[in-house]
Amino acid sequence: MAATPPVCDFGWQAVDGILPGTDGNEHQISEIAGPGGLVVAFICNHCPYVKAVIDRIVDDAKKLEPYGVGFVAICSNDADAYPADSFEKMREFAKAYGFPFAYLHDADQSIARAYNAACTPDFFGFNADLRLQYRGRLDAARLDEPQPGTRRDLMEAMIAIARTGEGPADQIPSMGCSIKWKEAV
């Protein structure tokens, strides 16, 4: 089922946390930030929306590095109900796509809840002070292969944020599969 997150809450402070990564290390979210800011992307392994854009996500993360923008992806889906999103499958997914960024497992879903993550993919773009400046889509192509001249929303926003500390006023929400929440006990 497709979900759409709310619009950007400008200035919202990034929530920090330490999560295990597919590289075998624990990562503190705030330490991944660069001098130009940070992208926190909620993704998963099985979502067709993520699968359609994962190569572009990887490419954008690489292209944002020279601007001093850190990048982290987090999988928060209920792996018991969705085994394709297990930590082992996350390792395989990260390796298959050559992730140049940390891919973290939010097993208890506390980080996703703190961010009010709604879907996969869901992108949060923070400035150098870890204040939210972007919450929107990756690009105008969505599920399609981008054509020349396709608006690269996340990339353009993060370059502006790295340069000025501020994101664009007009943002188009991301769209994807809903986060697969664990049932309340």
N, C-alpha and C positions, 0 to 999 in steps of 0.2 A: 504494500500500500504506500503510495507516494505521500510525502509529508513536506511541508514548507515551513522553515523557521521564521521567527519574528524578525522585524527590522533591527538594524543596528542600534544598540543602546550606547551612544557615544560617551566615552570617558569611563565606562565600566572597567574596574580593575580586574586584570587576569587572575584567576584562581591558580595557586601553585599547588604542586603535589609531586610526589616521587612515585614513579611507576616502573615496572619491569619492561625492558625493551627486548625486541627480537634478536638483538645483538648479544644478549646474555648479560647486559649491564642494567643497573637501575639508573633512571634519568630524572632529574629535577626539571620540571617544565620551565621555570624561570631562567635556569642556567643555559637553556637552548637559545634564548633570545640573543639577537645580535645587536650591534649599535644602531641598526636601522629599524629594528622591530622584530616581531614574531608572528608567524602564522601557526595557529593550532587548528588542525583539520581532523574532524571526526569522520573516520571511514570504516569500512569493514571489507572482508574478503569476498563475500557472496553477492553483494548488491549489484544489480545490473547497471545502476547509475554510476557506481564507483568503477566497475569494470570498463565502462565506456570511456571514462576520462582518466584512468590511472596513469597512462603514459604522459598525458598532458600535465597531471599533477607533479609527476617526477621531473619533467622538463622545466616546469615553472619553478620548482624548488631550487633546481640547479641555477636557473637564470636569476633568481632573487639573491643568491649568495653574494655576488659582487656588490650588491646594494647594502650588505650588512644585515639582511633579513634572515633570521633563523626560521626553521621549519620543523614541525613535529606532527606526526599523525597518531591518532589514538583510536583503538577499537574498544568499544564499550558494550557491544552486543552480548546477550545471554548465550554463552557458548554451549551450555547444556541443551538449550532448546534449538540452537543453530550451530551444530558441530563444525560447519565450514568456517566459523569464526573462532575456533579454538586457538590457543596460543601457538600450538605446533603448526596449525594451518597459516597463522599470521607469519611465522618464520618463513614458511614456503612461499607465501605471497610476496613478502618483502624481497626475498632472494630472486624470485622469478622476474620481478620488475626492477631490480637493481636500485632499491630505495637509497638515496643519498642522505636520508634523514632518519631520525629515530622513529620506530613504530612501536608504540607503547600499548600495554594491555591494562585496561581499566576493569579488572574482574569484578569489583564490587560496585561498579558504575557510579562511584561517588564523584568523580571528576565530570563525567557527562551530566550528572544532575546539577552540579555546581555551575556548569556552563549553560544549563538549560538547552543542551544539544537536542536537536529535533530530528535530524535525518543524517543519512550518509549519502553523499558528502555534506558536511556542514563546516563552513570556513569562518574562522575568527581571526581578524587581522589587528594586531596591536602595534602601537608605536613604541619608541625606545623606553618610555616610562611604563610600559605594559598596560596602557589604557586603550580600550577598544575603539577602533576607528573604522573597521570594516566587518560587516557580516553579510556576505552575499555569495553570488554564484561564482564559479570558476571562470566561465566565459559564456558568450552568447550562443555558442554551438550546442550547449547542453549535451545531449546524447549523440549528436551527429559529429562527423569529422569536420573540424573547422575549415572554412574556406579562407582564401586570402582576404585580409581586411576584417576578419571576425573580431569583434570586441573582446579583449582579454581582461575581463573585469578585475579578477583577483590580482593579476600581474600589474595592471595599471594602478590599482589602488595602493598596492604595497610599495611600488616605486614612489608614488606621491607621498605616502606615509614616511618612507625612509628619508625623503628629501625635506619634508615640511613638518612632519609629526601629525598631520591631519589627513583624514580620509575624505573621499568624495561625499557630497551631501546626498546625491542620488545613488541608491544601491538597489539592485534587483536580488531578491532572496534566492538562495540555492534551492534545489528540489532534489529529493531522493527518497530512498526507502526509510521508513521510520526506524528510530533506534529500537532495538529488540530488548525491551525492559524485562527484568526478572519479575516474577510474580511476587507480590508482597506476602510475607509470611505472617 
